[in-house]
Amino acid sequence: FMYSLWIYRTSLPTSTQERWFGTAASDGTERIDIFSNANTDNIAFYSLEGGAVRGDVRITGIGIGVWHCLHFTRQGNVYKAYHNGELKGTNTGSATLADYGADTDRRTHIGAAEHWDSGHAILDGKIALAKISGTAPSAEQIKKMYNDEKYLFQENAAATIAGTSDAVTALAYDEDTELLHVGSSWGRSVFQGLNRVEYSTDVVTTAISASNGLVAEE
């Protein structure tokens, strides 16, 4: 499986652990968790089964005041941690998490402690694009996800269809320029990956055709 998210840390936790993202049973004995230790610039990813740690991998020294992309995967018993698309830590666990899978009262938490752990701090920062996957992506896929998403966190980033209508009327992908043209009743938005790079106010009602930089629309 995979847990991934973007985080922005305003400060380091000073009194107790700071929970970021995870899933846990009501008594806390079975859980998958991403957190920061008090007074420590680290991000930990670990699993607990029967109250015992079964896997634990950590990233240290990432800093505050900037957005970070984090991916954590478990495949077999191998736990991996990625920071900004790069593998930063690997550790081998010791269990199949069968007890965790059998729990029926698990809850997922984002940005705060789960229901069993109200004493831990709410994060001092921001979270975006939190995702859980039932499979573990490859290193190449994680690198691509980071490179696709990083443009969303630049100043004045544009990631939505331009104008007053979000109803898509036509799509065309230009394989030569690798640009996606998205039409609406307001106009046409042009995307490079997830980033909108330009737009026009020409209404698109039926179709778009794009090839080698030439665009026809109606």
C-alpha positions as CSV (number, residue, x, y, z in Angstrom):
1,F,0.0,0.0,0.0
2,M,1.0,3.7,-0.2
3,Y,0.2,6.8,1.9
4,S,1.2,10.1,0.3
5,L,0.7,13.8,1.0
6,W,2.2,17.2,0.6
7,I,3.0,19.0,3.9
8,Y,4.0,22.6,4.9
9,R,5.4,22.8,8.3
10,T,5.2,26.2,10.1
11,S,7.2,25.0,13.1
12,L,8.5,21.8,14.7
13,P,6.3,20.2,17.4
14,T,7.6,21.2,20.9
15,S,5.7,19.1,23.4
16,T,4.5,15.9,21.9
17,Q,4.2,14.0,18.7
18,E,2.5,15.7,15.8
19,R,0.2,13.4,13.8
20,W,0.0,14.0,10.0
21,F,-1.8,11.1,8.3
22,G,-2.8,7.5,9.1
23,T,-5.4,4.9,10.0
24,A,-5.9,3.3,13.4
25,A,-8.2,1.0,15.4
26,S,-10.0,2.5,18.3
27,D,-7.6,1.2,21.0
28,G,-4.5,2.2,19.0
29,T,-3.0,-1.3,19.0
30,E,-3.3,-1.7,15.3
31,R,-2.4,1.4,13.2
32,I,-0.5,2.8,10.3
33,D,0.8,6.3,11.1
34,I,2.8,9.2,9.7
35,F,4.0,11.6,12.4
36,S,6.7,13.9,13.7
37,N,8.5,13.5,17.0
38,A,8.6,16.4,19.5
39,N,11.5,18.7,19.1
40,T,12.8,16.7,16.1
41,D,12.8,17.6,12.4
42,N,11.7,14.2,11.3
43,I,8.8,12.5,9.6
44,A,8.2,8.9,10.6
45,F,6.1,6.2,8.9
46,Y,5.4,3.1,10.8
47,S,2.9,0.3,11.5
48,L,1.7,-1.2,14.8
49,E,0.2,-4.6,15.3
50,G,-0.9,-6.0,18.6
51,G,0.7,-2.9,20.2
52,A,4.2,-3.8,18.7
53,V,6.0,-1.8,16.0
54,R,6.1,-3.9,12.8
55,G,7.8,-1.4,10.5
56,D,9.4,1.9,11.0
57,V,11.2,4.2,8.5
58,R,12.1,7.9,8.9
59,I,13.1,11.0,7.0
60,T,15.1,13.6,8.9
61,G,16.2,17.2,8.3
62,I,13.6,18.3,5.8
63,G,13.1,21.8,7.3
64,I,10.1,24.1,7.7
65,G,8.6,26.9,5.7
66,V,8.4,25.1,2.4
67,W,6.1,22.5,0.8
68,H,7.3,18.9,0.9
69,C,6.1,15.9,-1.1
70,L,6.1,12.6,0.8
71,H,5.4,9.1,-0.3
72,F,5.4,6.1,2.0
73,T,5.0,2.6,0.7
74,R,4.9,-1.0,2.1
75,Q,5.5,-3.9,-0.3
76,G,5.8,-7.3,1.3
77,N,7.5,-6.4,4.6
78,V,9.7,-3.6,3.1
79,Y,8.9,0.0,4.1
80,K,10.1,2.9,2.0
81,A,10.0,6.7,2.5
82,Y,10.3,9.1,-0.4
83,H,10.9,12.9,-0.2
84,N,10.3,15.0,-3.3
85,G,10.4,12.0,-5.5
86,E,13.6,10.6,-4.1
87,L,14.0,7.4,-2.0
88,K,15.3,8.5,1.5
89,G,14.8,5.5,3.7
90,T,14.2,1.7,3.6
91,N,13.4,-0.7,6.4
92,T,12.3,-4.3,6.6
93,G,9.3,-5.0,8.9
94,S,8.4,-8.3,10.5
95,A,4.7,-9.0,10.1
96,T,1.8,-9.3,7.7
97,L,-0.5,-6.9,9.5
98,A,-3.1,-9.5,9.7
99,D,-4.6,-8.2,13.0
100,Y,-4.7,-4.7,11.4
101,G,-6.7,-6.0,8.5
102,A,-9.2,-7.8,10.8
103,D,-10.1,-4.6,12.7
104,T,-13.5,-3.3,11.9
105,D,-13.3,0.1,13.7
106,R,-10.4,1.7,11.9
107,R,-10.6,5.4,11.2
108,T,-8.4,7.5,9.0
109,H,-7.1,10.8,10.3
110,I,-5.6,13.8,8.4
111,G,-3.9,16.6,10.2
112,A,-4.7,15.6,13.8
113,A,-4.6,12.7,16.2
114,E,-7.1,9.9,15.6
115,H,-9.9,9.1,18.1
116,W,-7.8,6.9,20.4
117,D,-5.0,9.5,20.8
118,S,-6.5,12.8,21.7
119,G,-3.5,13.9,23.7
120,H,-1.2,14.4,20.7
121,A,-0.9,17.8,19.0
122,I,-2.8,19.0,16.0
123,L,-0.3,19.9,13.3
124,D,1.2,23.4,12.9
125,G,1.1,23.6,9.2
126,K,-0.8,22.5,6.0
127,I,-1.6,19.3,4.2
128,A,-2.6,18.9,0.6
129,L,-3.3,16.0,-1.8
130,A,-3.5,13.3,0.9
131,K,-3.9,9.9,-0.8
132,I,-4.0,6.2,0.1
133,S,-3.4,3.5,-2.5
134,G,-4.0,-0.3,-2.2
135,T,-0.8,-0.9,-4.2
136,A,2.8,0.4,-3.9
137,P,3.9,2.5,-6.9
138,S,7.3,2.0,-8.4
139,A,10.1,4.5,-7.8
140,E,9.7,5.8,-11.3
141,Q,5.9,6.3,-10.8
142,I,6.6,8.2,-7.5
143,K,9.1,10.4,-9.3
144,K,6.5,11.2,-12.0
145,M,3.8,12.0,-9.4
146,Y,6.1,14.4,-7.7
147,N,7.2,16.1,-11.0
148,D,3.5,16.4,-12.1
149,E,2.3,17.8,-8.8
150,K,5.1,20.2,-7.9
151,Y,3.9,22.8,-10.3
152,L,0.7,23.1,-8.2
153,F,2.8,24.5,-5.3
154,Q,4.5,27.3,-7.1
155,E,3.4,30.9,-6.6
156,N,0.4,31.8,-8.7
157,A,0.0,28.3,-9.9
158,A,-3.0,27.7,-12.2
159,A,-4.6,24.2,-12.0
160,T,-8.2,24.7,-12.9
161,I,-10.2,25.3,-16.1
162,A,-10.3,29.0,-16.8
163,G,-13.4,31.1,-16.7
164,T,-16.9,30.8,-15.2
165,S,-17.8,27.3,-16.5
166,D,-16.2,24.0,-15.4
167,A,-18.3,21.8,-17.7
168,V,-16.0,20.3,-20.3
169,T,-17.4,20.4,-23.8
170,A,-14.4,19.0,-25.7
171,L,-10.8,17.6,-25.2
172,A,-7.8,17.3,-27.5
173,Y,-4.3,16.2,-26.7
174,D,-1.5,17.4,-29.0
175,E,1.1,14.6,-29.0
176,D,3.7,16.9,-30.6
177,T,3.6,19.6,-28.0
178,E,2.3,17.4,-25.1
179,L,-0.4,19.9,-24.3
180,L,-4.0,19.1,-23.4
181,H,-6.6,21.4,-24.7
182,V,-9.8,21.6,-22.6
183,G,-12.9,23.4,-24.0
184,S,-15.8,24.9,-22.2
185,S,-18.7,27.3,-22.8
186,W,-16.4,30.0,-21.5
187,G,-13.3,29.2,-23.6
188,R,-10.3,26.9,-24.0
189,S,-7.7,26.1,-21.3
190,V,-4.3,24.6,-22.2
191,F,-2.6,22.3,-19.7
192,Q,0.9,21.0,-19.5
193,G,0.5,18.1,-17.0
194,L,-1.5,19.5,-14.2
195,N,-0.5,23.1,-14.8
196,R,-2.6,25.4,-16.9
197,V,-0.1,27.3,-19.2
198,E,-2.5,29.4,-21.2
199,Y,-6.2,30.0,-22.1
200,S,-8.4,31.7,-24.6
201,T,-12.0,33.1,-24.3
202,D,-13.1,31.5,-27.6
203,V,-16.2,29.5,-26.7
204,V,-15.9,25.8,-27.5
205,T,-19.3,24.0,-28.0
206,T,-18.5,20.9,-30.0
207,A,-14.9,19.8,-30.6
208,I,-11.2,20.6,-30.6
209,S,-8.5,19.3,-32.8
210,A,-4.8,19.9,-32.0
211,S,-1.7,18.8,-33.8
212,N,1.9,20.1,-33.9
213,G,0.8,23.4,-32.2
214,L,-2.1,24.0,-34.5
215,V,-5.6,24.1,-32.9
216,A,-9.0,24.1,-34.5
217,E,-12.2,24.4,-32.4
218,E,-15.9,24.8,-32.9
